[in-house]
């Protein structure tokens, strides 16, 4: 199927690894031009090199910036140029006690998980409206709907992403621009893999055994396994394409059925 992405220019935040990297790679495979992003120059360059090896002939470059920093974010958007597809993927997550999470930590979550999307979307939306063409995607989580008790700041900011996308979609009424959100389920990203490996070492067990136990222990999952980043990327690819023109203002689930059986 031709997704009609040849020559479209995309920016994917937080894309040196994990879901963002998988989305960047999928876009490149469809002949889009992609700008990837990470916090440090070496990490970005390493990801660019890997993408060029994995997708021969890919047109990809990188922009290093910590998007939680307003000044760095401003520098990045000022040099970003025209963007046809914006994927707001960057974010942080961690297990934390609500009662022991200070204001400063809450602010860090909001600066990265929410304000990065605000700043990037504010920059690209005007040009999209002028050209009457564009796609804005937010990579949220089922945790924004069913907030985990041990990840309240993460869940709250993912819920805020849903609200942000919903409001932005209303600004595109009557145009060829869409704004959508992907509600991802438990995904075996690089960050999750590192956490599982650390836990496995502390428990004296194999990482693959703990991975299987954690996935099987999720009683609300219909998949009964972790989602792979490429599976999220496949949905993102469709929503980024002109073929998804009738989908706007939607929160589309790639959650493995986790939300199907929650109350």
N, C-alpha and C positions, 0 to 999 in steps of 0.2 A: 504494500500500500504506500503510495506517495503522500507523505504528510505535508508537502508543499512548504518545506522549511529552508529550501536551498537559498542561500544568500541572506537569510534573516540574521540579525545581530542580537545576541543574547548576552545578558549579564547574570551570573549565578553567584550569589553571596555564599560565603562559607563552603567553598567547593574544592578544597585541596584533598578531601577525603570523604568517605561516607556517602550519604544520600546526595549531597551537592555534587560530588565528583561523578557519581553515577548519572546524574541528570546532565551534567556537562558533556560526558562521554556520549550519551544517547543523542543529544542535540548535534554534536559533531558528526556522528554517524549518519545523520540526516542532512548533512552538508550545511548546517548553520555555522555562522561565525560566532565564537564564544569567548567571552572575557571571564576568567575565573578569578576568585578572590580568596585570600587568607590573610592572617595577621602579619606574617613575616615574609620577606622577600625570598629567602631560601626555600621555604615550604611551598610558596607559589611557583617558583621556578621548577622545583622537583615535580610538582603536579603537571605543569605545562609539558615538561619533557616526557612524562609517562603517557600523557594523552596523545602526544605526537607519535609515540611508539605504538600505542594501542589502536589509533585511528589514523592510518597513513594518509597523508594529504590534508590533515585537519588544519583549519585556520583558527588558531587559539593563541591567546596571550593572557597575561596575568596582571592584576592590580592588587598590590599588597596594602592593606589598611585594616586597622582594628575598628570595625564599624560601631563599636560601643563608644568610641571617642568622637564627640561632635566635630572637632577640628579635623581629624583624619578623615572622617566621613565626608566632610565638606570638600576637602582636597580631592578625594576620589571622584565625587559626583561632578565636580567642575571639569575634570579631565576625561569624563566617561564618554561624552559624545552621544550620538543617536543610538537608541536602544529600542528594538522591536519586541523583545521578550525579556521581562524582568522576573527572575525567580528569587524570592525572598526566602532563603533557606537557612541562613546563619542563625545559630542559637546555642544556648548552653543548657545543660541539665545536670542534676545531681540529686542524690538523696539528701534530705535535710529535715531537721526537726523544726516544725513551725515555731515553737516557743523559743528556740535558740537561734533563729535566723534574724540577724540585725537588719536595720533599715538600709545600711550600706549594701548588703547582699541583695536585698529586694531591688535596690536601684540598679545594680549591675545587671540583674535579669531583665529589667525593663529597658535599659539602655541598649542591650544587644538584641533581645528577642522581639522587642516591639519598635523601639525608635529607629533601629536600622531600616526596618521596612517603611516606616513613615518617611524617613529622609530620602531613601532611594525612590520610592513611589512618587513622592512630591516632585523629584527631579525629572522623572521620565514621563509623567502623565501629560504634561503640557505638550510635549512633542508628539506624543501618540494622538492626542486630540487634534492637533494641527494636520497630521497625516491621515487621520481617521483609520488608524490601524495599530494594533498592539495587543499584547498579552501581559498581564501581571498575575503571578502565582505566589501564593503564600504556602509554605510547607509547615503546616501545623501538626496537631497530634490528637489522637483520641483522648489524651490526657487533658485537653482543653474542654472536653465535654464531660468526662468522668474523671474529675481531678483526684489524683492519688493523695492519700493522707501524708505520705512521706515525700511528696514532691509538690507541695502547694505553690511555691513561687513559680515553678516551671508550668504547672497547670494553669495558673492564673494568667501568665503571660501568653500561653498558647490560646486561651480563651479571648484575650485581647486581640490577638492576630485575627481571629474569626470576626470580631466586631469591626476591626479596621478594614478588612477586605469587603465586608458587607457594605460599609459606608462608601468605600471607593467605587464599588460596582455601580452605585446609584449615580455617580458622576459621569458614567459612560452611557447613560440612557440614549438610545437612538443612534449609537455609533457602532463601528466595527471593532471596538475595544472590549475586552472582557477581563474581569478580575475574579479569580476563583481561589479556593483554598483546598488543599489536600489534607485530609485527616488520616495521617499514617498511624498504623498500629505498632506494636513492639517490633522494632527493626534491628537487625544485627549489623549495625553500623560499626565503624572502627572504634568509636568511643565506648559503645556497649561491649564490643569484643574485649577491649582492654579491661573494662570493669569485671567481666566474667572471668577473664584469665587471672586477675588479681584475687578475686574471691576463691577461685579454684585452688590457687597456690596456698592460700591461707587455710583451706579446708583439706588440703592434701589429696585432691582428686583431679582427674583430667578435665580440661576446659570443655571438651566436647560432651562429657557426661553431665557437667553442670548446665551447659547450654540446653541439652535435651530435657533435663529435669525442670529447669525454669520454664521452658516453653510448655511442657506437658502439665505443669502445675498451674497454668493460667486457665482457670475454670471457665472464663467467659470467651476464650478464643475458640473459634470454629476451625481454624487452621491447625492448631496444636503444634505450631512451630514458629520460629521467628520469621518475620518477613525479610527478604533480602533487599538491599538498596536498589538493585536493578528493577525490582517489582514496583517500587515507588516511582522510579524514573520512567517506566513505561506509561504510567498514568500522566505524569507531568508532561511527557512528550506529546501526548494527544491533546491535553489542555493548552499547550503552547502552539498548537497548529491551527491553521484556518479551518480544519475539519470540525473543530469544537465550537463553531460560531454561535450555536444556539444555547451554549452553556455559559451563563454569566451570573455572578452573585451566588454561586453554589459552593457548598462545602461537600466535596466529593470524598467518599470513604475508600481508603485502601488499608483497612484496619484488621483484615483477617477475620472479620465477624465479631470482634471484641465488643463493639457497641450494639450488635444485634441482640445480644442476650443480657445486656445490662438494664437495670431498672432506672 
